[in-house]
Amino acid sequence: MHQYPPIPAAADAPDALFSEGHLWLTEKLDGAHLRFTLQDTGVLAFGDRTQVWTGDGIPEQYRHAVRHVRETVDREALREAVDSAGDLVVFGAAMHRRTIDYDWDRVPSFVGFDLWRTDRDAFLPPDIAEKVVEGIGLTAVNTFDREVPAKHFQLDSYEVPDSNWYDGPAAGVVVKNKRGLRAVIDLDRFDTESGPRPVDATPEEFAERVVSEGTVRRVVRDLTERGGGSPPKPETVHQHVLDRVLRSEYGRITHHESTVDTPGVRSAVAGRVQTLLNRIDTENP
């Protein structure tokens, strides 16, 4: 599976990027790099920047995004896209807490930002990539501006806009053109030292703080709607609530000073969710 090429800072970008053609300006995401492709067998293969995972070897922090893609992607539409454009690699971000505390009820587990056409060894143009990502049922990266004449773009005075996924500035902007050139404008006031603080609680105390009855009710409602009105199984509710906790609290749980670990949180969240499901069932017999 093709690896995502390095993207230079805007100041080091090829002159052609800012001297000719048109530019697309998309949001840089503070997520973990994730790529996938459709194999000849019809099975989706996944990987990060350097590794391709096999079997159950998906790292814990990526499982929410892999599960989201598997449950959400329109496989028939993906097959049609592959048939018309050749083998494709979808690049995107697994959205869990690193530094920016996104609105985790809004941002999906996976956001796609580029597509690579293997037979041509090139990116798909940004407008086509956006259509393909959305056409296969996934969320495409937010585009701040499109078809901006390169010769009119003022790099020195450009200010990074607010993010589409929380009330604050984006981590930066990725500048693209249809010839495959890329560059990144990083937010100069993005403080990588202001990340999540460690958890100072027992797993059970932590689960009680981060898993509310409202959260469980929302998950049950969403899964019921997606299931055509059929109530979800308790284990499905457990998994979706756990995904949300691990996404929003990942940086805190994995902090070297944290008093909890992922297995402990997993067990405590399952117990907390079951308690809340029992309460909901008792209220609505």
Secondary structure per residue as TSV (DSSP state, phi and psi in degrees):
chain	resnum	aa	ss	phi	psi
A	1	M	-	360.0	131.3
A	2	H	-	-61.5	137.9
A	3	Q	-	-87.1	146.5
A	4	Y	-	-70.4	126.8
A	5	P	-	-71.5	153.7
A	6	P	-	-61.5	144.1
A	7	I	-	-109.8	123.8
A	8	P	-	-75.2	159.5
A	9	A	B	-64.6	152.4
A	10	A	G	-55.4	-36.1
A	11	A	G	-66.4	-21.6
A	12	D	G	-106.9	8.1
A	13	A	S	-71.7	155.7
A	14	P	-	-57.9	142.0
A	15	D	H	-56.1	-32.6
A	16	A	H	-63.4	-25.8
A	17	L	H	-62.6	-40.0
A	18	F	H	-105.7	8.4
A	19	S	H	-114.0	-15.2
A	20	E	S	-152.2	157.9
A	21	G	S	78.4	-160.0
A	22	H	E	-125.5	153.2
A	23	L	E	-115.0	147.6
A	24	W	E	-113.3	134.4
A	25	L	E	-115.7	110.9
A	26	T	E	-118.0	158.7
A	27	E	E	-73.4	130.9
A	28	K	E	-79.9	130.4
A	29	L	-	-103.2	140.1
A	30	D	-	-89.1	64.6
A	31	G	S	-128.3	-178.2
A	32	A	E	-98.3	133.0
A	33	H	E	-61.8	131.7
A	34	L	E	-141.5	135.0
A	35	R	E	-130.3	154.5
A	36	F	E	-152.6	159.9
A	37	T	E	-146.6	158.7
A	38	L	E	-94.1	118.9
A	39	Q	-	-80.6	165.7
A	40	D	T	-59.3	-26.6
A	41	T	T	-76.8	-8.5
A	42	G	S	89.8	-0.8
A	43	V	-	-91.1	140.3
A	44	L	E	-81.6	133.3
A	45	A	E	-107.7	139.7
A	46	F	E	-124.8	157.8
A	47	G	E	-165.6	169.1
A	48	D	-	-99.0	-151.2
A	49	R	S	-65.9	-33.5
A	50	T	S	-121.3	-22.6
A	51	Q	-	-115.7	150.6
A	52	V	B	-113.4	127.8
A	53	W	-	-90.7	145.9
A	54	T	-	-121.5	149.9
A	55	G	T	57.2	-129.9
A	56	D	T	-96.1	22.1
A	57	G	-	-84.0	21.0
A	58	I	-	-75.8	125.1
A	59	P	-	-59.3	148.8
A	60	E	G	-50.1	-45.4
A	61	Q	G	-70.0	-14.9
A	62	Y	G	-99.5	-8.5
A	63	R	H	-64.9	-34.4
A	64	H	H	-61.7	-41.4
A	65	A	H	-72.5	-40.6
A	66	V	H	-62.9	-43.5
A	67	R	H	-62.2	-42.2
A	68	H	H	-60.6	-45.8
A	69	V	H	-63.2	-46.5
A	70	R	H	-61.5	-37.6
A	71	E	H	-80.6	-24.9
A	72	T	H	-103.6	-35.4
A	73	V	-	-62.9	139.5
A	74	D	-	-85.8	100.0
A	75	R	H	-65.0	-34.9
A	76	E	H	-66.5	-41.9
A	77	A	H	-65.2	-36.6
A	78	L	H	-66.2	-41.6
A	79	R	H	-61.7	-41.4
A	80	E	H	-64.2	-39.1
A	81	A	H	-64.9	-40.5
A	82	V	H	-65.9	-41.8
A	83	D	H	-61.7	-36.0
A	84	S	H	-88.8	-27.0
A	85	A	H	-117.6	-0.7
A	86	G	-	87.2	178.2
A	87	D	S	-57.5	131.5
A	88	L	E	-120.6	143.4
A	89	V	E	-114.8	124.5
A	90	V	E	-95.0	123.0
A	91	F	E	-105.2	140.4
A	92	G	E	-165.3	-164.8
A	93	A	E	-124.6	131.8
A	94	A	E	-80.7	116.3
A	95	M	-	-93.1	94.4
A	96	H	-	-133.9	162.6
A	97	R	-	-62.5	121.3
A	98	R	S	-117.0	-81.7
A	99	T	S	-110.4	-50.7
A	100	I	S	-75.8	132.9
A	101	D	-	-92.7	84.6
A	102	Y	-	-66.4	169.0
A	103	D	-	-78.9	99.1
A	104	W	T	-73.0	-12.3
A	105	D	T	-81.8	-13.7
A	106	R	T	-105.9	-45.2
A	107	V	S	-77.5	129.9
A	108	P	-	-73.4	168.7
A	109	S	S	-65.7	-29.8
A	110	F	E	-133.5	133.6
A	111	V	E	-125.6	122.7
A	112	G	E	-87.4	136.4
A	113	F	E	-125.8	-10.8
A	114	D	E	-159.2	154.7
A	115	L	E	-128.5	137.5
A	116	W	E	-111.4	128.5
A	117	R	E	-94.8	108.8
A	118	T	T	-64.8	-39.8
A	119	D	T	-67.7	-25.5
A	120	R	T	-103.6	-3.4
A	121	D	T	52.4	50.4
A	122	A	E	-155.9	156.9
A	123	F	E	-69.7	147.5
A	124	L	-	-71.2	148.5
A	125	P	-	-55.6	146.8
A	126	P	H	-56.7	-37.2
A	127	D	H	-67.9	-39.0
A	128	I	H	-71.5	-41.0
A	129	A	H	-59.0	-43.1
A	130	E	H	-59.6	-44.6
A	131	K	H	-64.7	-39.3
A	132	V	H	-67.6	-46.2
A	133	V	H	-58.3	-47.5
A	134	E	H	-69.0	-33.6
A	135	G	H	-68.8	-23.3
A	136	I	T	-95.3	10.2
A	137	G	T	94.2	5.7
A	138	L	-	-103.8	172.8
A	139	T	E	-94.9	128.0
A	140	A	E	-89.1	153.2
A	141	V	-	-58.9	146.5
A	142	N	-	-66.0	132.1
A	143	T	E	-104.1	118.7
A	144	F	E	-74.8	-38.8
A	145	D	E	-157.1	150.1
A	146	R	E	-136.2	152.6
A	147	E	E	54.4	43.0
A	148	V	E	-82.8	123.7
A	149	P	E	-56.6	123.7
A	150	A	G	-58.5	-38.0
A	151	K	G	-69.9	-15.0
A	152	H	G	-97.1	-6.4
A	153	F	-	-79.9	126.2
A	154	Q	-	-103.0	93.2
A	155	L	G	-61.7	-41.5
A	156	D	G	-64.0	-29.9
A	157	S	G	-106.9	4.1
A	158	Y	-	-72.9	134.6
A	159	E	-	-111.7	133.2
A	160	V	-	-65.2	125.9
A	161	P	-	-73.1	174.7
A	162	D	B	-71.1	150.9
A	163	S	-	-68.1	156.1
A	164	N	S	-83.9	-8.0
A	165	W	S	-120.8	3.6
A	166	Y	S	-166.6	171.2
A	167	D	S	-86.9	79.5
A	168	G	S	176.2	175.9
A	169	P	B	-71.5	150.4
A	170	A	-	-68.0	158.8
A	171	A	S	-65.7	-18.7
A	172	G	E	163.1	-169.8
A	173	V	E	-133.3	134.1
A	174	V	E	-99.5	123.8
A	175	V	E	-99.1	128.2
A	176	K	E	-131.7	154.9
A	177	N	-	-129.9	175.2
A	178	K	T	-78.9	-4.0
A	179	R	T	-96.0	5.1
A	180	G	S	94.6	1.4
A	181	L	-	-77.0	144.5
A	182	R	E	-139.1	151.8
A	183	A	E	-156.7	158.5
A	184	V	E	-123.8	138.2
A	185	I	E	-109.0	108.7
A	186	D	E	-83.6	147.9
A	187	L	-	-70.4	119.1
A	188	D	T	-71.4	-18.7
A	189	R	T	-103.9	16.5
A	190	F	-	-77.5	111.8
A	191	D	-	-93.5	101.7
A	192	T	T	-73.4	-8.8
A	193	E	T	-89.3	-6.3
A	194	S	S	-97.6	32.5
A	195	G	-	-74.6	-170.0
A	196	P	-	-65.3	148.5
A	197	R	-	-92.0	154.9
A	198	P	-	-66.7	155.8
A	199	V	-	-77.6	131.5
A	200	D	-	-121.7	74.4
A	201	A	S	-168.1	167.3
A	202	T	-	-76.3	161.8
A	203	P	H	-55.2	-40.1
A	204	E	H	-67.9	-41.6
A	205	E	H	-64.2	-41.2
A	206	F	H	-63.8	-45.1
A	207	A	H	-61.0	-39.0
A	208	E	H	-65.2	-33.3
A	209	R	H	-72.9	-38.8
A	210	V	H	-99.3	-13.6
A	211	V	-	-113.9	102.7
A	212	S	-	-95.9	164.9
A	213	E	H	-62.6	-36.7
A	214	G	H	-61.3	-38.9
A	215	T	H	-62.5	-46.0
A	216	V	H	-64.2	-41.9
A	217	R	H	-61.9	-40.3
A	218	R	H	-64.7	-41.7
A	219	V	H	-64.2	-44.1
A	220	V	H	-61.2	-44.5
A	221	R	H	-61.8	-46.8
A	222	D	H	-64.5	-42.6
A	223	L	H	-68.2	-34.4
A	224	T	H	-65.9	-42.7
A	225	E	H	-63.9	-42.8
A	226	R	H	-67.7	-26.5
A	227	G	T	-91.5	13.9
A	228	G	T	70.8	25.1
A	229	G	T	102.5	-9.2
A	230	S	-	-82.1	130.7
A	231	P	-	-65.5	142.2
A	232	P	-	-75.3	157.7
A	233	K	-	-72.7	148.8
A	234	P	H	-54.4	-39.7
A	235	E	H	-66.3	-29.9
A	236	T	H	-69.6	-41.1
A	237	V	H	-62.3	-45.1
A	238	H	H	-52.9	-50.1
A	239	Q	H	-64.4	-42.1
A	240	H	H	-70.4	-36.6
A	241	V	H	-67.8	-41.8
A	242	L	H	-61.7	-41.4
A	243	D	H	-56.8	-44.1
A	244	R	H	-65.3	-40.4
A	245	V	H	-64.6	-45.8
A	246	L	H	-67.0	-31.7
A	247	R	H	-68.7	-51.4
A	248	S	H	-76.8	-26.1
A	249	E	H	-114.7	11.3
A	250	Y	H	-54.7	-47.6
A	251	G	H	-63.7	-32.5
A	252	R	H	-75.0	-43.7
A	253	I	H	-64.0	-39.5
A	254	T	T	-90.4	0.2
A	255	H	S	-59.9	140.0
A	256	H	T	-65.2	-16.4
A	257	E	T	-100.9	4.5
A	258	S	-	-69.5	147.3
A	259	T	S	-92.5	2.7
A	260	V	-	-125.1	164.5
A	261	D	-	-132.4	171.8
A	262	T	H	-61.2	-45.6
A	263	P	H	-59.1	-41.8
A	264	G	H	-64.6	-41.1
A	265	V	H	-65.8	-41.7
A	266	R	H	-56.9	-47.3
A	267	S	H	-65.9	-44.1
A	268	A	H	-66.6	-39.2
A	269	V	H	-65.3	-41.2
A	270	A	H	-59.0	-44.2
A	271	G	H	-65.0	-41.7
A	272	R	H	-64.7	-43.6
A	273	V	H	-63.3	-42.6
A	274	Q	H	-63.2	-39.5
A	275	T	H	-60.8	-44.3
A	276	L	H	-70.0	-36.6
A	277	L	H	-64.3	-40.9
A	278	N	H	-61.4	-39.5
A	279	R	H	-66.0	-42.2
A	280	I	H	-65.1	-41.5
A	281	D	H	-64.3	-36.4
A	282	T	H	-68.0	-35.7
A	283	E	H	-73.9	-28.9
A	284	N	-	-126.4	69.1
A	285	P	-	-65.5	360.0
